[in-house]
Amino acid sequence: MQSQLHSTAVLLESPRELRLKRLLLDEPNDSDVVVQIEWSGISTGTEKLLWNGTMPDFPGMGYPLVPGYESVGRVTRVGKSSHLSLNQRVFVPGAKCFGDVKGLFGGAASHVVVPSDRVIELNEEIGEEGVLLALAATAYHVTQGKKSLQPDLIVGHGVLGRLIARIAVMFGHQPVVWEIDTDRMSGAEGYTVLHPCDDQDNKYKNICDASGQVSVLNKLISQLQFGGEITLAGFYDKDIQFNFPSAFMKEAKLRIAAQWAPQDLKDVKQLLSNGRLNLNGLITHHRKPSSIGDVYRTAFEDPNCLKMVVDWREAL
């Protein structure tokens, strides 16, 4: 009989109350794999809302919880019905394997138990950049891989905004990106980054908001062409409100992009494999989990931090 499995996990006990804790893992069944995590990314969208306590009511919501849906690791145990191999590097989009502790989203831990059909096999060379697979799939899902839906204007030059822009460029577009933080205006690849105040006259057919800020919506409507569309690609903690007469006069369309679907992950993996999409320059910070409180504060509060990666390989 095999011994019980444990994991050292990031535990968010309540808003802003975060620590490492050793947790008992659920016993894996025949279709599960055990993954030893190498790297996990920190989301500055949904995870920040969980951290600061502003996340709207959401299925599975509640504290204490283990966050994280951007993890890369190696398979250390394989169930009888799993198709995966030992030592295979995989992307883990979260896990629910911590008993009574909620796994929302459950990937920020040294080890996880996860159904084998939920993980994505990765090539060895992708390394830590594999943590960006979920965000890349989210960016891809915004336009569903369709050239006609690619945005002309993107709001926000964080990781999600950059990935949406890179995908638009891949489809032959040259979008404009709005960014108000001067520290985040560099790094454009085939597109233009402007402060909104420097772009008063342009009107756009397709606008995509990746900022997650409800307050920008009326400004976007004013920049919209007649019959144009605004896509909300962020996650919003307040009710969506806008000036109806302005939207009425533009006959504006509003579309909400949900999170990625499994096919999006597969499509993005293929784009990365054939070199059409790259993830270079998006990871800016690396930390070990030993000072996990400071790690999350830096990820959420330092404007120079695009993507924080927690390195679990030698820390435990």
Salt bridges, closest charged atoms under 4 A:
GLU13 OE2 - ARG19 NE 2.86
GLU38 OE2 - ARG74 NE 3.53
GLU38 OE2 - ARG89 NH2 2.93
GLU70 OE1 - LYS307 NZ 2.79
GLU121 OE2 - HIS83 NE2 3.55
GLU124 OE2 - ARG74 NH1 2.82
GLU124 OE1 - ARG89 NH1 3.97
GLU128 OE2 - HIS286 NE2 2.94
GLU189 OE2 - ARG166 NH2 3.46
GLU229 OE1 - ARG255 NE 3.06
ASP237 OD1 - LYS238 NZ 3.67
ASP264 OD2 - HIS141 ND1 2.66
ASP294 OD1 - ARG297 NH2 2.42
GLU301 OE2 - ARG16 NH1 3.84
ASP302 OD2 - HIS285 NE2 3.80
ASP311 OD2 - ARG313 NH2 2.74
